[in-house]
């Protein structure tokens, strides 16, 4: 879909909307208006399917749209029963290079906030982002990589107040995102989605809502000599 011109994307979406119900189209608009362009999530070498799936579900529920999955040590898999369909609604980019992923996001204006227990880490409850943020969560075993640690703009920690001094990564992601997402929504007028990002999302959602969508796409591509 991303290889299509923006004009072709508009036209293909119109084809989908001829099939979708008005309620479904309205639901797309409602959800999109609640998506937060100011927060992205980077998952570095999350290897347990239950954790990865729970994080997807949380991200979608909290209005996060873009996830970056880095797999340079462990393969990333999900459990659809746990994810509850979240995979169908999120934009997920895969990479094997954490440095390249971070540099790309920085070039787009994102601050890189890693979850890390370090001397200079600040409490997630005290963090007040002034720009769009990419939150980076590390592997279940050892946390973030040294490369991520060195390239981070800020380190965040969830204060532990009991005997337990660590959290499951999916629980930690939920706490961090639930704190950061509301505090960045006031920045949306400065860091908004583009028309093409919205088109890409609606095309993705439409394909996953129409079971014969591949046939619609195939016919559209043939009619426009795009094959």
MARLOTOR-952694 format. One line per 3 residues: their letters; for each residue x, y, z of N, C-alpha, C. Coordinates in Angstrom, 2 decimals. Layout:
MARLOTOR-952694
A) X:Y:Z:X:Y:Z:X:Y:Z  ...
***
This chain:
MARLOTOR-952694
XXX) 0.83:-1.21:0.00:0.00:0.00:0.00:0.86:1.26:0.00  1.97:1.23:0.72:2.78:2.44:0.86:3.44:2.84:-0.45  3.52:1.90:-1.41:4.14:2.22:-2.69:3.19:2.99:-3.61
XXX) 1.92:3.03:-3.24:0.95:3.77:-4.05:1.12:5.27:-3.85  0.75:6.03:-4.88:0.74:7.48:-4.73:-0.40:7.87:-3.80  -0.34:9.07:-3.29:-1.39:9.51:-2.36:-2.74:9.59:-3.08
XXX) -2.71:9.92:-4.37:-3.96:9.96:-5.15:-4.56:8.57:-5.26  -3.74:7.58:-5.54:-4.23:6.21:-5.64:-4.72:5.70:-4.28  -4.06:6.11:-3.23:-4.52:5.70:-1.90:-5.91:6.26:-1.60
XXX) -6.15:7.50:-1.98:-7.48:8.09:-1.79:-8.52:7.30:-2.58  -8.18:6.97:-3.81:-9.13:6.26:-4.67:-9.41:4.85:-4.15  -8.38:4.18:-3.67:-8.58:2.83:-3.13:-9.42:2.87:-1.86
XXX) -9.19:3.87:-1.03:-10.00:4.00:0.18:-11.47:4.21:-0.18  -11.74:4.95:-1.24:-13.12:5.14:-1.68:-13.75:3.81:-2.07  -12.97:2.94:-2.70:-13.47:1.61:-3.05:-13.86:0.84:-1.78
XXX) -13.00:0.90:-0.79:-13.29:0.21:0.46:-14.53:0.79:1.13  -14.65:2.11:1.10:-15.78:2.76:1.78:-17.11:2.45:1.11  -17.08:2.04:-0.15:-18.31:1.61:-0.82:-18.83:0.31:-0.24
XXX) -17.94:-0.43:0.43:-18.30:-1.73:1.01:-18.53:-1.63:2.52  -17.76:-0.79:3.17:-17.86:-0.65:4.62:-19.19:-0.02:5.02  -19.68:-0.37:6.19:-20.91:0.24:6.70:-20.61:1.64:7.22
XXX) -21.61:2.52:7.24:-21.41:3.86:7.80:-20.91:3.82:9.24  -21.38:2.85:10.01:-20.94:2.73:11.40:-19.45:2.41:11.48  -18.98:1.54:10.60:-17.56:1.19:10.61:-16.70:2.38:10.21
XXX) -17.14:3.13:9.19:-16.39:4.32:8.76:-16.36:5.35:9.88  -17.49:5.51:10.55:-17.56:6.45:11.67:-16.63:6.02:12.81  -16.57:4.70:13.03:-15.69:4.18:14.08:-14.23:4.43:13.76
XXX) -13.86:4.30:12.48:-12.50:4.61:12.07:-12.15:6.06:12.42  -13.05:6.98:12.09:-12.82:8.40:12.36:-12.70:8.65:13.86  -13.57:8.02:14.61:-13.57:8.21:16.06:-12.24:7.75:16.67
XXX) -11.79:6.57:16.28:-10.54:6.04:16.82:-9.36:6.88:16.36  -9.35:7.25:15.08:-8.22:8.03:14.56:-8.09:9.36:15.29  -9.20:9.99:15.58:-9.16:11.28:16.28:-8.62:11.15:17.70
XXX) -8.57:9.93:18.20:-8.04:9.70:19.54:-6.62:9.13:19.51  -6.11:8.88:18.32:-4.73:8.41:18.19:-3.77:9.55:18.58  -2.67:9.18:19.19:-1.72:10.18:19.68:-0.45:10.17:18.81
XXX) -0.26:11.18:17.96:0.92:11.21:17.10:2.20:11.54:17.86  2.08:11.94:19.11:3.23:12.40:19.89:3.92:11.30:20.68  3.42:10.08:20.58:4.03:8.96:21.30:4.19:7.76:20.38
XXX) 5.39:7.21:20.37:5.64:5.94:19.69:6.29:4.99:20.69  6.26:3.72:20.35:6.81:2.71:21.25:7.82:1.86:20.50  9.01:1.72:21.09:10.05:0.85:20.54:10.19:-0.36:21.45
XXX) 10.08:-1.54:20.89:10.26:-2.77:21.64:11.54:-3.44:21.16  12.52:-3.53:22.07:13.83:-4.08:21.71:13.98:-5.50:22.24  13.93:-6.45:21.32:14.17:-7.86:21.65:13.21:-8.43:22.69
XXX) 11.94:-8.01:22.63:10.91:-8.65:23.45:10.65:-10.02:22.85  10.90:-11.09:23.59:10.83:-12.41:22.97:9.69:-13.29:23.47  9.04:-12.92:24.56:7.93:-13.74:25.05:6.63:-13.28:24.38
XXX) 5.97:-14.22:23.72:4.77:-13.89:22.95:3.67:-13.27:23.80  3.52:-13.74:25.02:2.47:-13.20:25.89:2.74:-11.73:26.22  4.00:-11.41:26.48:4.35:-10.01:26.78:4.14:-9.12:25.55
XXX) 4.66:-9.56:24.41:4.52:-8.77:23.18:3.05:-8.52:22.85  2.24:-9.54:23.02:0.81:-9.44:22.70:0.08:-8.50:23.65  0.41:-8.60:24.93:-0.23:-7.72:25.92:0.16:-6.26:25.69
XXX) 1.40:-6.03:25.28:1.85:-4.67:25.00:1.10:-4.09:23.81  0.90:-4.89:22.75:0.14:-4.42:21.59:-1.27:-3.99:22.01  -1.89:-4.82:22.79:-3.27:-4.54:23.24:-3.33:-3.26:24.05
XXX) -2.34:-3.07:24.93:-2.29:-1.85:25.75:-2.05:-0.63:24.89  -1.11:-0.73:23.95:-0.79:0.41:23.09:-2.01:0.87:22.31  -2.72:-0.06:21.70:-3.91:0.29:20.94:-4.95:0.95:21.84
XXX) -5.17:0.37:23.02:-6.18:0.90:23.94:-5.85:2.31:24.41  -4.55:2.64:24.48:-4.13:3.96:24.96:-3.92:4.97:23.82  -4.26:4.57:22.59:-4.18:5.51:21.48:-2.83:5.62:20.82
XXX) -1.93:4.66:21.11:-0.64:4.65:20.43:-0.83:3.96:19.09  -0.31:4.53:18.02:-0.52:3.96:16.69:0.73:3.31:16.11  1.90:3.89:16.34:3.13:3.40:15.74:3.99:2.63:16.74
XXX) 4.37:1.41:16.36:5.31:0.62:17.14:6.50:0.26:16.27  7.67:0.22:16.89:8.90:-0.17:16.21:9.45:-1.40:16.93  9.52:-2.50:16.22:9.97:-3.76:16.80:11.38:-4.04:16.29
XXX) 12.33:-4.11:17.23:13.73:-4.39:16.89:14.06:-5.80:17.34  14.49:-6.62:16.38:14.76:-8.04:16.66:16.18:-8.38:16.21  17.18:-7.98:16.94:18.54:-8.34:16.55:19.12:-9.47:17.40
XXX) 18.33:-9.93:18.39:18.77:-11.05:19.22:17.69:-12.12:19.34  16.45:-11.68:19.55:15.35:-12.61:19.75:14.25:-12.36:18.73  13.63:-13.40:18.19:12.49:-13.22:17.27:11.27:-12.73:18.03
XXX) 10.49:-11.90:17.37:9.30:-11.30:17.98:8.08:-12.06:17.50  7.33:-12.62:18.43:6.11:-13.34:18.08:4.97:-12.86:18.97  3.74:-13.07:18.50:2.58:-12.66:19.29:1.59:-13.79:19.41
XXX) 0.72:-13.66:20.39:-0.39:-14.58:20.61:-1.66:-13.79:20.32  -2.36:-14.13:19.24:-3.52:-13.33:18.83:-4.65:-13.35:19.86  -4.75:-14.42:20.62:-5.79:-14.47:21.64:-5.55:-13.43:22.72
XXX) -4.28:-13.21:23.05:-3.93:-12.20:24.06:-4.01:-10.80:23.46  -3.56:-10.65:22.23:-3.54:-9.33:21.59:-4.94:-8.79:21.30  -5.94:-9.72:21.24:-7.33:-9.31:21.01:-7.50:-8.47:19.75
XXX) -6.79:-8.83:18.68:-6.96:-8.14:17.41:-6.17:-6.85:17.27  -5.39:-6.47:18.28:-4.66:-5.20:18.23:-3.72:-5.12:17.03  -3.20:-6.27:16.61:-2.29:-6.29:15.48:-2.95:-5.73:14.21
XXX) -4.25:-5.84:14.12:-4.98:-5.37:12.93:-5.10:-3.85:12.88  -4.84:-3.18:13.99:-5.12:-1.74:14.05:-3.87:-0.88:14.23  -2.72:-1.50:14.45:-1.48:-0.76:14.70:-0.57:-0.76:13.49
XXX) 0.24:0.28:13.38:1.29:0.29:12.36:2.58:-0.16:13.02  3.14:-1.27:12.55:4.32:-1.85:13.17:5.45:-1.91:12.16  6.58:-1.32:12.52:7.77:-1.34:11.68:8.81:-2.26:12.32
XXX) 9.37:-3.15:11.52:10.36:-4.10:12.01:11.77:-3.69:11.59  12.71:-3.94:12.47:14.11:-3.59:12.20:15.02:-4.55:12.96  16.26:-4.65:12.51:17.26:-5.42:13.24:18.37:-4.52:13.77
XXX) 18.18:-3.21:13.62:19.23:-2.24:13.99:18.66:-1.19:14.93  18.95:-1.31:16.22:18.41:-0.37:17.20:18.94:1.05:16.98  20.22:1.17:16.59:20.79:2.49:16.37:20.10:3.21:15.21
XXX) 19.86:2.48:14.11:19.20:3.08:12.95:17.77:3.48:13.29  17.09:2.66:14.08:15.72:2.97:14.49:15.68:4.24:15.32  16.59:4.35:16.27:16.64:5.53:17.13:16.98:6.77:16.31
XXX) 17.97:6.68:15.43:18.37:7.83:14.63:17.23:8.30:13.73  16.49:7.35:13.17:15.36:7.71:12.30:14.30:8.47:13.09  14.01:8.01:14.29:13.00:8.69:15.11:13.50:10.05:15.58
XXX) 14.76:10.15:15.90:15.30:11.46:16.29:15.22:12.45:15.13  15.45:11.96:13.92:15.38:12.84:12.74:13.96:13.33:12.50  12.98:12.60:13.02:11.58:12.99:12.90:11.14:13.87:14.07
XXX) 12.06:14.19:14.98:11.75:15.08:16.08:11.35:14.41:17.38  11.54:13.10:17.48:11.16:12.39:18.70:12.29:12.38:19.72  11.92:12.61:20.98:12.84:12.41:22.09:12.82:10.92:22.44
XXX) 13.98:10.33:22.69:14.06:8.90:23.02:14.09:8.74:24.53  13.04:8.14:25.06:12.93:7.92:26.51:13.02:6.42:26.77  14.09:6.00:27.43:14.28:4.58:27.72:13.86:4.28:29.16
XXX) 13.36:3.09:29.37:13.07:2.64:30.73:14.31:1.91:31.22  14.93:2.46:32.25:16.22:1.93:32.68:16.48:2.33:34.14  16.98:1.41:34.90:17.36:1.72:36.28:18.81:2.21:36.26
XXX) 18.98:3.51:36.27:20.32:4.11:36.23:20.37:5.28:37.20  21.57:5.76:37.46:21.74:6.84:38.43:21.05:8.13:38.00  20.96:8.36:36.70:20.37:9.61:36.22:18.91:9.45:35.80
XXX) 18.32:8.28:36.04:16.92:8.06:35.66:15.99:8.90:36.53  14.93:9.41:35.91:13.95:10.18:36.66:12.64:9.39:36.74  11.87:9.68:37.76:10.61:8.99:37.95:9.66:9.28:36.79
XXX) 8.97:8.24:36.33:7.98:8.42:35.28:6.91:9.42:35.70  6.69:9.55:36.99:5.66:10.46:37.49:6.13:11.91:37.49  7.44:12.13:37.34:7.98:13.49:37.30:8.33:13.94:35.88
XXX) 8.22:13.05:34.93:8.60:13.34:33.55:7.55:14.21:32.88  8.00:15.35:32.31:7.11:16.29:31.62:7.63:16.54:30.21  7.29:15.69:29.27:7.81:15.86:27.90:7.36:17.16:27.26
XXX) 8.27:17.79:26.53:7.98:19.03:25.83:7.94:18.83:24.31  8.15:17.60:23.89:8.12:17.27:22.47:7.64:15.84:22.33  7.46:15.39:21.11:7.01:14.01:20.89:8.05:13.03:21.45
XXX) 7.55:11.88:21.89:8.40:10.93:22.63:8.30:9.53:22.02  9.44:8.88:21.90:9.49:7.46:21.55:9.97:6.72:22.79  9.09:5.90:23.35:9.41:5.14:24.56:10.05:3.82:24.17
XXX) 11.20:3.50:24.75:11.92:2.29:24.40:11.92:1.33:25.58  11.37:0.13:25.35:11.33:-0.92:26.35:12.27:-2.04:25.92  13.07:-2.55:26.87:14.05:-3.57:26.55:13.57:-4.99:26.81
XXX) 14.44:-5.93:26.52:14.14:-7.34:26.66:13.84:-7.75:28.11  13.09:-8.83:28.24:12.70:-9.31:29.57:13.91:-9.70:30.42  14.98:-10.12:29.78:16.13:-10.63:30.54:17.01:-9.53:31.11
XXX) 17.46:-8.63:30.23:18.47:-7.65:30.65:18.07:-6.20:30.41  16.88:-5.95:29.94:16.46:-4.57:29.70:17.01:-4.04:28.39  17.21:-2.75:28.31:17.67:-2.12:27.08:19.14:-2.45:26.80
XXX) 19.52:-2.33:25.54:20.91:-2.56:25.16:21.78:-1.36:25.53  23.07:-1.57:25.51:23.99:-0.49:25.79:23.90:0.60:24.73  23.67:0.19:23.49:23.51:1.17:22.40:22.32:2.08:22.68
XXX) 21.20:1.49:23.08:20.01:2.28:23.38:20.27:3.21:24.57  20.98:2.70:25.56:21.29:3.49:26.75:22.12:4.72:26.39  23.09:4.53:25.52:23.98:5.63:25.13:23.31:6.64:24.22
XXX) 22.32:6.20:23.45:21.67:7.10:22.51:20.42:7.77:23.07  20.02:7.37:24.26:18.78:7.90:24.86:18.91:9.37:25.22  17.80:10.07:25.16:17.75:11.47:25.61:17.39:11.56:27.08
XXX) 16.63:10.59:27.56:16.21:10.60:28.97:15.96:9.17:29.42  16.29:8.89:30.67:16.02:7.57:31.26:14.90:7.70:32.27  13.96:6.78:32.20:12.80:6.81:33.09:12.77:5.56:33.96
XXX) 12.26:5.72:35.16:12.14:4.59:36.07:10.78:4.64:36.75  10.22:3.49:36.99:8.97:3.39:37.76:9.37:3.13:39.21  9.11:4.05:40.12:9.51:3.84:41.52:8.87:2.58:42.11
XXX) 9.67:1.79:42.77:9.19:0.58:43.43:8.95:0.88:44.91  7.78:0.58:45.39:7.41:0.94:46.76:7.17:-0.27:47.65  7.44:-1.45:47.14:7.22:-2.66:47.94:8.47:-3.50:48.00
XXX) 8.34:-4.74:48.40:9.48:-5.66:48.45:9.94:-6.03:47.04  8.97:-6.13:46.12:9.29:-6.44:44.72:9.98:-5.25:44.07  11.09:-5.49:43.38:11.86:-4.41:42.79:11.91:-4.46:41.26
XXX) 10.98:-5.20:40.67:10.91:-5.24:39.21:9.48:-5.54:38.79  9.18:-5.23:37.53:7.86:-5.46:36.97:7.97:-6.24:35.67  6.95:-6.99:35.35:6.84:-7.61:34.04:6.85:-6.51:32.99
XXX) 7.52:-6.74:31.85:7.69:-5.69:30.85:6.35:-5.19:30.30  5.37:-6.06:30.18:4.07:-5.60:29.66:3.36:-4.71:30.67  3.51:-5.02:31.96:2.93:-4.17:33.00:3.65:-2.82:33.03
XXX) 4.98:-2.87:32.94:5.76:-1.63:32.93:5.38:-0.76:31.74  5.18:-1.37:30.57:4.78:-0.61:29.39:3.44:0.08:29.62  2.51:-0.63:30.24:1.20:-0.04:30.52:1.30:1.16:31.43
XXX) 2.12:1.06:32.46:2.27:2.17:33.41:2.92:3.37:32.73  3.99:3.12:31.99:4.71:4.21:31.33:3.84:4.91:30.29  3.20:4.13:29.44:2.37:4.72:28.38:1.17:5.46:28.95
XXX) 0.59:4.94:30.02:-0.58:5.59:30.61:-0.20:6.93:31.25  1.07:7.08:31.63:1.54:8.35:32.19:1.92:9.33:31.09  2.59:8.84:30.05:3.11:9.73:29.01:2.04:10.17:28.03
XXX) 1.15:9.27:27.66:0.17:9.60:26.64:-0.68:10.83:26.98  -1.28:10.91:28.18:-2.08:12.10:28.50:-1.25:13.38:28.52  -0.01:13.29:28.98:0.81:14.49:29.12:1.32:15.02:27.78
XXX) 1.23:14.22:26.73:1.68:14.69:25.42:0.53:15.13:24.52  -0.69:14.87:24.92:-1.82:15.19:24.04:-1.94:16.69:23.78  -1.47:17.50:24.70:-1.52:18.95:24.49:-0.55:19.40:23.39
XXX) 0.35:18.51:22.98:1.33:18.84:21.94:0.84:18.48:20.54  -0.35:17.89:20.44:-0.81:17.35:19.17:-0.92:18.40:18.06  -1.20:19.64:18.41:-1.32:20.65:17.37:0.03:20.96:16.73
XXX) 1.12:20.64:17.43:2.47:20.88:16.90:3.04:19.63:16.24  2.58:18.45:16.64:3.08:17.19:16.10:1.87:16.36:15.65  1.35:16.70:14.50:0.12:16.05:14.04:0.43:14.98:12.98
XXX) -0.53:14.10:12.76:-0.41:13.12:11.69:-0.57:13.81:10.34  0.06:13.27:9.33:-0.11:13.78:7.97:-1.34:13.12:7.34  -1.79:13.68:6.22:-2.92:13.08:5.50:-2.56:11.66:5.06
XXX) -1.32:11.46:4.61:-0.94:10.13:4.13:-0.88:9.11:5.25  -0.46:9.53:6.44:-0.48:8.61:7.58:-1.90:8.16:7.90  -2.84:9.09:7.81:-4.24:8.75:8.04:-4.73:7.80:6.95
XXX) -4.41:8.08:5.70:-4.81:7.20:4.61:-4.26:5.80:4.80  -2.97:5.71:5.17:-2.35:4.40:5.38:-3.07:3.63:6.49  -3.43:4.34:7.56:-4.13:3.69:8.67:-5.50:3.20:8.23
XXX) -6.25:4.04:7.53:-7.60:3.67:7.12:-7.58:2.52:6.09  -6.58:2.52:5.22:-6.44:1.42:4.28:-6.13:0.11:5.01  -5.25:0.19:5.98:-4.90:-0.98:6.78:-6.11:-1.50:7.55
XXX) -6.84:-0.60:8.17:-8.04:-0.98:8.93:-9.11:-1.56:8.01  -9.26:-0.95:6.84:-10.28:-1.43:5.89:-9.95:-2.84:5.42  -8.68:-3.07:5.07:-8.28:-4.41:4.62:-8.59:-5.47:5.68
XXX) -8.39:-5.10:6.93:-8.62:-6.07:8.00:-10.08:-6.15:8.44  -10.92:-5.31:7.85:-12.35:-5.33:8.17:-13.18:-6.00:7.08  -12.60:-6.15:5.90:-13.31:-6.73:4.76:-12.61:-8.02:4.36
XXX) -13.29:-9.13:4.49:-12.61:-10.41:4.28:-12.21:-10.65:2.82  -12.87:-9.96:1.86:-12.50:-10.10:0.46:-11.71:-8.87:-0.02  -11.05:-8.19:0.90:-10.32:-6.97:0.55:-9.22:-7.22:-0.48
XXX) -8.59:-8.39:-0.45:-7.52:-8.68:-1.42:-8.06:-8.64:-2.85  -9.29:-9.07:-3.03:-9.90:-9.03:-4.36:-10.13:-7.59:-4.80  -10.54:-6.75:-3.86:-10.77:-5.34:-4.18:-9.45:-4.68:-4.58
XXX) -8.41:-4.99:-3.84:-7.09:-4.41:-4.13:-6.60:-4.91:-5.49  -6.74:-6.19:-5.74:-6.28:-6.77:-7.00:-6.98:-6.10:-8.19  -8.28:-5.95:-8.11:-9.03:-5.32:-9.20:-8.61:-3.86:-9.39
XXX) -8.42:-3.16:-8.29:-8.01:-1.76:-8.36:-6.63:-1.64:-9.02  -5.72:-2.51:-8.65:-4.36:-2.46:-9.20:-4.39:-2.78:-10.71  -5.21:-3.73:-11.11:-5.31:-4.06:-12.52:-5.90:-2.91:-13.32
XXX) -6.95:-2.31:-12.80:-7.61:-1.20:-13.51:-6.70:0.01:-13.67  -5.79:0.18:-12.73:-4.90:1.35:-12.77:-3.49:0.98:-13.26  -3.34:-0.23:-13.81:-2.06:-0.68:-14.36:-0.93:-0.53:-13.34
XX) -1.19:-0.96:-12.13:-0.23:-0.80:-11.04:0.47:-2.11:-10.67  0.16:-3.17:-11.38:0.77:-4.46:-11.08:2.15:-4.58:-11.76
***
